[in-house]
């Protein structure tokens, strides 16, 4: 969800020519994608542990 909000803020910053909003949007998108990646890696790690036992 943070990545979607980040994209909206990024578009608002580009349209309004506001560099602060552009940076905020990029940061929100990065954090949202890192959160998704972290959840995916935790799920994969749990699956590998289940397979080994």
C-alpha positions in Angstrom: 0.0 0.0 0.0 2.9 2.4 0.8 4.2 1.8 -2.8 0.8 2.9 -4.2 0.7 6.0 -2.0 4.3 6.7 -3.0 3.5 6.6 -6.7 0.6 9.0 -6.1 2.8 11.4 -4.2 5.5 11.1 -6.8 3.0 12.0 -9.6 1.8 15.0 -7.6 5.3 16.2 -7.1 6.2 15.9 -10.8 3.0 17.6 -11.9 3.4 20.4 -9.3 7.1 20.7 -9.8 7.8 20.1 -6.1 11.1 18.3 -5.5 10.2 17.5 -1.9 7.1 15.5 -3.0 9.2 13.7 -5.6 11.7 12.6 -3.0 9.0 11.6 -0.5 7.2 9.6 -3.2 10.4 7.8 -4.2 11.1 7.0 -0.5 7.6 5.7 0.1 7.8 3.5 -3.0 11.2 2.1 -1.9 10.0 1.4 1.6 6.8 -0.3 0.4 8.7 -2.5 -2.0 11.3 -3.4 0.7 8.4 -4.4 3.0 6.9 -6.7 0.3 10.4 -8.2 -0.4 10.9 -8.8 3.3 7.6 -10.6 3.7 8.3 -12.7 0.6 11.7 -13.7 2.0 10.3 -14.7 5.4 7.7 -16.9 3.7 10.3 -18.6 1.6 12.5 -19.1 4.7 9.6 -20.8 6.5 8.9 -23.0 3.5 12.5 -24.2 3.4 12.5 -25.0 7.1 9.2 -27.0 6.7 10.7 -29.0 3.8 13.9 -29.9 5.8 12.0 -31.2 8.8 
